[in-house]
Amino acid sequence: MQQTQDRWLLLADGGIEWDLRTDSRLPHTDHLEMSGKKVSVIVRYGVDARGELLLSRKVVWPSLRTIPNDTHGSLIRDFGRQQMPQLYVSGKAVESERPVRISFDGLLHICSVTDHGIQVCRTLFPSTDAPSCIEKITLTNLESQPVPVRIVMPEAPPTVKGTAGIYVFALAHTFKEPIVLQPHSSYTYYVSISAYPLRKQERLDHYDQEEEKRQAFVQLMHQALQLETPDPVLNRMFGFAKLRAAESIFQTKGGLMHGPGGGSYYAAVWTNDQIEYAAPFFAYLGYAVAHEATMNAMRLYMPFMGPDFQPIPSSIIAEGVDIWEGAGDRGDAAMYAYGASLYALTLGDRAAAEELWPAIVWCLAYCDRKRTGDGVIASDSDELEGRFPSGTANLATSCLAYSAYDLAAKMAASLAKPAESQLYTHKAKALKAAIESYFGANVEGYETYRYYEGNTILRSWICLPLTVGMMERREGTIQALLSPRLWSDEGVVTQAGDTTYWDRSTLYSFRGMLAAGEVDQVLPYLQKYARRRLLGDHVPYAVEAYPEGNQRHLSAESALLCRVVIEGLFGIMPTGLRQFTCSPRLPADWERMELRSIRAFGLVFDIVVERQAGGLRLTILNGEQVVALTGASTDVFQVQLS
């Protein structure tokens, strides 16, 4: 495998840096997203062919709804050079900045120099709880003579009419004129971009406190669920993925809502992104805001689970007041039952499990009604919503339903419902057999799965059986996934012969192949992927897709990256509210790996996996309690927490 050339490097303080002084591959631009409860900002930054700074901001206010109030109805405004305060030095406008280094540690830092001998260092970040995007700007005089500096404010953007009336944009700053910058001295000020309903403007009085709150949130994410392996790139990407997954939670009229982001998807929830992808990760994070948003997402769907078993919506949009059903039934009930069962079991909260149980039962009953004569589960489409063919019954929907039955059986046992546990165990076994009979096939010479009846081309979602424990065709499936027909420099393509890729299927593939025990075969691919996403040309997160969305940093994909580690590398799968299995996949050239500050199954604990003669030692540390288990490297460890 050809290794991607790094553009960024790891910093000792936990960040990454792009040193433009040593980069010969210019011009180059990139973009990343940062979010708070009332605002999100996509910053596009880089350098042009003349070596000059390119910088713009797409700011999104999810709770300020525009007309029409649809999926994309968030207030959005672009702020480039012309829309921001203009810096003047010695009476002349600074028209050119040459960036020398850019770094990211949860806040974006850009340091440039001007022709006037002024260094301009910016720190960009969203407020954690105000509708404001903030920049801290530090000016440093590099010359031997004092210089006067000032800023000129642009005209305010025009107002926008929305569902709550008129929305007003506010550009504010803390620059105090007149300023004469002495030689080798510095001056710091803040600029904020905000938006409010007319006559409801909020005032930011303490910008330094806003910066401290963002840093505190970043530190909170750093301290929770810490990955320690011999691979610093994988460790760092896991750390950033936690941040991206958890920051994209917005305060709306319908309560806290986790949202994908990307400049398009806010104040709304989806059965795949929020419930299938993100919820099972949040069960390990111990972040109260994420728990509230997850439970809220699941509750939003409950009013649609009626006695006539109509499909639940794919998405609940516009702060919870409307729905989107444009792709028909995507297997949404299977997605919901799978995500909700996995979340409830992993969380270990009996009250949450009891609350979610009726919704899970309804979704499984819906799946029962969608069972075909061949015993698999029919759906109109899948999570790709018709972008690629999926037939009348696809592998994804049936695999999710199978796992949902299996998880529901374990959940029923934990809730003292033995009859239901036995029933769902039986249904899971029957569906597993039907999946093998209906989807199992030789496709392009590989003993793997067809995605739907009549499918003769390899598809990325053949990885799904591995993620739900179906290992009968693992050898052929892994060979197909890593073959030139599916594997590309960006990961798994959606369909053999195509160039479209979605990171979600690559991340499911990693999780499934690791669960199948092929860590030494798969690790180089995972390491190359992590390096490309963290230190390559588009950093520092997993992306949605390409060409669609132009590699947006959607939030739930970062949750899936974390699950590659939790469920794939460490092999953690719940079997009850206080118990789980652990099938660690310690690579041959690693002696140890650790996952610390896990907040799941009602407890806080660490897992340490170490190599020992003839196998592995698994240590569970919960305060003063230590559980030590030993076995072969292929063993499945049974863990019961008190």
N, C-alpha and C positions, 0 to 999 in steps of 0.2 A: 504494500500500500504506500502510495506517495504521500509524504507528510506535508500538511498545509504550512506555508510560511507564515510565521507569526508577525502581526503588526503591533500588537500590544504585549506588555510584559507584566508579570506579577509583581506587586509591591509588598514589602514586608508588613505594612500596616493593614493588610486585608483588601486593598484595592487593586486596580490595574491601571497601567499608564501607556499612553501612546507618545513617544518621543519623536516629534516631527523633525528635529534637527538631524536625526540619523536615518530618516525614512526616505529612500530614493524612489518609492513607488507612489509618486504624487502626480496629479491631484487625486484626492480621495475625500468622500463624504460618508457620513453614517448617521444613524438616528437611533434614539432610545426613548422609552417612555418611563415616566415617574408619576406616581399618583398619591393623592390624599383623599380624605372622605368627601370633599366638595369640589375637587379639581383634579384634572390630569393634564400633563404636558408632554408632548412629543417634541423633543429637541433634535433638530437637524443641524449638524455641525461638520466642520472639515476645512479643507484648504483647496483653493482653486489653482489653476495653472500658473498664476503669478505668485503663488505662495501666500495669498491673502486669506484671511479668515472668512469662512462662510458660516453664518449662524442665524437660525430662525426658530420660532417656537409656534407650535400648533397647540393652543390651549383649549381644553374642553371642560365645560361645566355641566355634569350629568343631570343635576337636579333643576337646571333652568331649561325647561322644555320648550322647544320651538314648534312651529306649525308647518307641516302636519306633525303631530306628536306620535311618530312611529319609531321603529327600531333605531333609526339614525337621528332622532329628534333632540339631540343634545345641542346646547349653544356652543358653537365652535368659532374661533377667530385665530387667524394667523398673525404673528407679530415678527416681522423681519426688521432690517436695519431702519427703514423709513418709519416704522411704527414705534420705535423705541427712543428714549432720550439720546440726543446727539452730544457727544463730548467735544469740547473746544479746549485747545491748548494754545496759550499766547494769542488768543483771538482767532485762531484758525480751526476749522472743523477737522476732526480726525476722521479721514475717509478710508484709511487703510490700517489694518492690523495684521501682523504676521504671527500666527500661533507657533509656539515653540514646544508646548507640551499640553496634553489633555489627559485627565485621569478621572476615574470613577470609583467611588467607594460607597455608593448609595446616594451620593450627591455628585453632580457633574462639575468638574473643575476645568477651566480653560484659561491658560496663561499665554498672553500675546505681548508683542512689543510694537511700538508705533514709530513712524519717522520723526516724531517730535521728542524721542528719547524717554517716552513714558511706557512703563510696563503696566498692562491691564490684566488683572487676574479676576476671573468671574467664578462664582459658585452658584449653580442653578439648582433649585429644588422646589417641590410643591409644599404648601402649608399642609400640616397633618389634618387640620380641622376647619380651616377657613377657605373661602372660595378664591384663593390667591396663589399665583405662581410667583416665586421670589428669586431675585438675583442679588447676591452680595458682590460688590465690585470694589477691588482695592487697586488704587493708582499709586505707582511708585516712580519717583523721579530718578532716572538713572544718570542724569547729567550733572554737571558741576555748577549750574546756575539755577536760581529759583525760577519757577514758571507759574503764571496764573492759569487756573483751570476752572471751567464752568460747564454746565449742561443746559441744553435747550430742549424743552419738552415738545413733543409733537402734538398735533391736534388730536383730540379724543376721537376714537372711532364712532361712527354713527350708532345710534341705539337700534335695538332689534325688538320687534313685537313677538311675544311668545304666548304660551297658554296662560301665564299668570300676569300678563300685562306687558309693560315696557321693561326691557333689560338694558342696564347702563353699564358701560365699561369704565373702569377707573384705573388710571396709571398714576402711581404715587412714588415718591422717593424721599430720602432723608438727606440729600445733598444740601449743605448749608453754605451759601455764598456770602462773601467772596472767599475763595481759597487760593492761597499762593503756596505751591508745593515746593518746599525747600529741597536742596540737593540730597539725594539718597534717603529721603523721607517718604512716608506713605500716608494715604488718606483712604478711608473705607466708607462707603455708603451703600444703601440698599435701594432697589427698585422693585415695585410689585405691580403685577397685572391682575386685576380683579374684575368680577362682574356681579351685579346685584339686581334684584327687582327694583324698580323705581321707588324711591323713598324708604328703602330698606337697606341702605348701605351700611356695611360693617367696617369698622376702622381698625387697621393694624397699628398698634402703638409700640410694640416691642418686637422689632424684626429679629434681633438677636435671639429672643426666646423662640421664635418660629424656627430658626436654624437649629437651636438646641433640641426642640421637639422632634424635628426630622432626624437628627443624629441619634436621639434616644430610641426612636422607632427602629432605626437601622441596627443599633446595638442590641435591642430586644430580639430582633430576628437572628442576629449573630449568636446570641447565647442559647437560643432554643434549638434543639435537634442538631447537634454539632456532629459533622462527619470528620473522622480522622483516619486517613489512609496514607500509604506511602506516595500517593499521587497528588501533588499540590494543586494541579489544574482541576482535577475532578472535585477536590475538596472546595476550591474557590467557586467553581460553577454551581455546586450544590448550595453554597452559602448565598450566592446571588439569586438563585432560583427561589429559595425561601422568601426572599425579599419581594421579588416580583409577584409571586403567587399571593402573598398576604397584603401587599399595599393596595391592590386593585379592588378595594371594597369601598362602596360609596353610600353616603347618607341620602336617602330618598324619602318621599312621602310614604312609600311602602315599607320603610325600615331599611336596615343595612342590606346592601346587595353586592355580592361579589360579581364583578363583570369582566369580560374578556379584555376590553379596552381597544387599542389599535386605532383610535380615531373614529370608530364606528359603533362599538357595542358597549353601551353603558346603561345604568339604571334598568337593567333587564337580566333575566336568568334563563339558562338553557338546560335541558335535561342532560346533554352531554358535557358541556364545559363545566357547569357548576356542580352537578350531582354525580355524574359518572367520573369525571377527571379530578376535580379539585377537592370534593368533599372527603374522599378517603385519605388524602394527604393531610387535610386540616385536622383530622382525628388524631394525628401524631404531634401536632405543632403546639398545642396548649395555648393558643391565642384566642382570648375570649371574644374579640371582635369577629374573627373568622368563624367561630362556633355559632355566634348569633346570626351571622349572614347565611351560614349553611342551613341552619334550622329554618330561617325565614324563607330561603329558596324552596325548601321542601314543603313548607306550609302553604306557599303560594299555589302549589299544584293541587293541593287537597280538595278545594272546592270543585275541581273539574273531574273528580273521580266519582261519577254518578252511577245509579243503578242500571242504566242502559248500556254501560260500558262503551261510551264513545271515546275516541282517542283523546288523550290529554294533549294540550298544546306543546309544540316543540319549544316555544319560547313565550315567556310572560314579560311584556315590555312596558315602557313608559311609566316607570316607577310602580309597576304592578297593576295598572288600570286597564291594560289591553293585552291582547294575545297575538301571536303570529303562528299561522299554520300552513305557510306557503308550500312546504314540502310534504304535506300529508303526514301519515304515521311513519316516522323514521325509526321505529322501534323504541319510541320514547318511554313506554312503560317498562320495557326491559332495562333501559338505561337507568331509570329511576329506581327500580327494585334492586338492581345491582349496587348502585352507588349508595342508596340509603341503608341497605343491609350491611355493606362493608363499613360504612361510616359508624353505624350504631354499634356494631360488634367491637370495632376498634376503639371507639370512644370509651366504652365500658360504663356508660351512664345508664342505669336501668330506667330512669324516668324518660330520658330521650328515646330509648329503645321502645318503651311502651307507647309513647306518643307516635312514633313512626310506624309501628307495627300494622295498624289498619291500612295505611297507605301502601305498604309493601304487599299485604295480602290482596288488596284491590289490583295492584299492578300485575301480580302473578295470576290472578283470576283473568285479567285481560289477556295475558299471554296464553292462558289455556284456551281462550276463545279464538285465538289467532293460530292455533295449531293446525297444520295442514294434514292431509291424508297420509303424508310421508312422515309425520311426527315432528316436523320442524316448525319454527315460528315465522309466520308471514309478516311482512311490513311493506309499506309503499316504497320506502327508500331507506337510506342509512344516514349517518352523520354528515356525509358529503352531499346530501340533499339533491341527488340527481345529477351531480357533475360528472359522475361515471356510472355506468349501468350497474344495477344491483338486483335485477329480476324481481320476482314476486316473493321470494324468501331468500335472505342473504345470510352469510356465515356470521356476520357481526351480531345481528339481532339474536340469533339462536344461541351463540356463545354467551352473550350477556345474560340471556334468560336462564341458561343452564347454571351459570355461576350464581345467579340470583336465587334459584331454587335451592342450591346447595347451601348458600349462606343463610337463607331464611330457615332452613332446617336446623342449623346450628343456633340461630337466634331464638327459634321456638324452644329449643331444649333449654337455653339459658333463662327463658321466661316461663319455664314450667308449663309448656304446652306440648306434651309428648305426642298427642295425636297429630297435630300439625307438623311436628318435626318428622314423624314417620311418613306422612303424606308427601312433604316436599322432598324428602330423601328419595322416595320412589319416583317422583316426577323428574328429579334431576337425573337419575339413572336412565330413565326412559328417553329423555331428551339427548343425553350423551350418546346413546346407541343410535338414535336417529340422525344425529349430526355426522357420525362416522359413516353411516349407510348412505346418507343423502349427499353430503359434501365431500367425503373422502374420495380422492381421485388422483390419477396421474395427470399432471398438468405440465406440459412442455418438458416431459421426461423426468419430473420430480414427483415422488410419492408424497403428496401433500393434500391440499383441499382446493376444490373449485369454489369460487365465491358465490355463485348462484347457478341454477340449472342452465346449461348451455354455455357456461363460461369456459373458454379454452386458453385464456391468457393469464399468466401469473398476476396476482394482486397483492398489495401490501398487507391487507388484513388477514392473510393466511397465518399471521403471527398470533391471532387472538386465541385459538385453542390452547397454545402454550401458556398464555397468561392466566387461563382459568383451569390449568392442571390437566389438560388433555395431552398426554405425551406419546400417544400411539404412533404418530407420524412426525415425531420431532426431528429425526435425522434428515428426512427429505425436505421438511419445512425449513429447517435452518440452512440447508444447502441452497434452497431456492432463494431465501431472503438475502443471503450473502453472495449470490451469483451475479454476474454482470447484467443479467436480465432485470434485476430489481435494485441492486446496490449501486449507488452513485456517490460522488464526492460529498453530496449533501445529505446522504442517508438513503432510505428506501424510497423509490419512486412509487407513485400510486398504482401504476399499471405498467407491466413490462412493455418496453418500446416507446414509452412516453417520458417526458422530462419533468412533468409536474410532481412536486413532492409536498407532503404535509408532515411536519415534524411529529405530530401526534402518532402517526403510524410507525415512524422510526423509533420513537420512545416506547411504544407498546412492544415493538420488535425486540429492543434491548431487554426489556423486562421479561418477555417470554423466553428469550434464548438463555438468559441468566437463570431463570426458574427451571429451565430444562437441564441445568448443570454444566453448560458449555462455557464456563467463565474464561478459560484460557484461550479459546477460539474467538470469543466475542469481545474480550477486553480491549484488544488493539483497535477495534472499530469504535467502541465506546470512547476510548481515549482520544482518538482522532476527531470524533464528533465534538467532544467537549472542548478540545483545543480550538477547533474551527469556530465554534460558537462563542467561546470566551476570549480568545486572543487573536482571532482572524480579522476579516474585513467588516463583519457586522456583529457587534458585541453588545452586551455580554450574556444574552439569554437565548433560550430556545425560541424558535419563531413559529408562526402559524403555517405559512405555505408560500410557495412561489410557482408560477408567476402571480397568482391571486394574492392580493394584500401586500405585495412587495415585502415579504418577510416581516410582517408586523410582530411586535413582541407581545402577543396575546398572553394573558396571565396564566390560564389553566395549563398551557403547555409547560410552563415552569413547574407547576405542581406535578405533572407527569414525569418530568426529569427527576424530581425528588422521589417519586415512587419507583423509578428504576433502581435507585439505591436501596430504599426501604424494603420493597417487595421482591426485587430481583437480586441485588448483591447480598443483602442480609436474609432474604427469603422469609420475611415475617408475614404470616397470614393468620387472622383471628379464627379461633375455633369456639370462642365463647366470650362473655363479657369480661372475664378475668383470665383468659387463657389463649395461647396462640402456639403455632408451630414456627420453628425457625430453621431454615435450611441455608445456612451461610455458604456463600460461594467465594472462598478465599483463594485468590489467584496464586499460582505456583510460586511466583517470585515475591509474594508478600508474606511476611511473618505475622502480621497483626492488622486488624482494622477495628474501628470503634464507632459506635453511634451513641452519642451521649445526650442527656437531657431529653429523653423521649417522654412525652406526656400522653400516654395512651392507657387503655384498660384501667382507667381510674387511678393510675399511679404515675410517679415520675421515676424513671430508671435509666440505667446505661446498659448497653450490650457491648461486650468485648469479645472478639473472636481471635484466638491465637492458634498458631500451628504447634502441634506437639508430635512426638514420635508416633507414627501410625495413624494420625488423624488430627482432630481439632479439639480445642477446649473452648467452651462457650460459658461466659460468666455474665450473670445478670446481677447488677448492683442496684439495690433499692434502699437508699439510706444506709442503715447498718446491716440490712439483710443482704446476704450474698448467696446466690444459687449458682453452683458450678456443675456443668455437664460436660462429659467427654464422649467422643465417638468418632466414627470414620468421617472423612470429608464429604461423603455422600449421604450421611445420616440426616433424618428429619428429627429435630429435637422438639420434645413436647414441654412447653413451659406453662406452669400454673402459678399465677400470682395470688398472693394472699390479700 
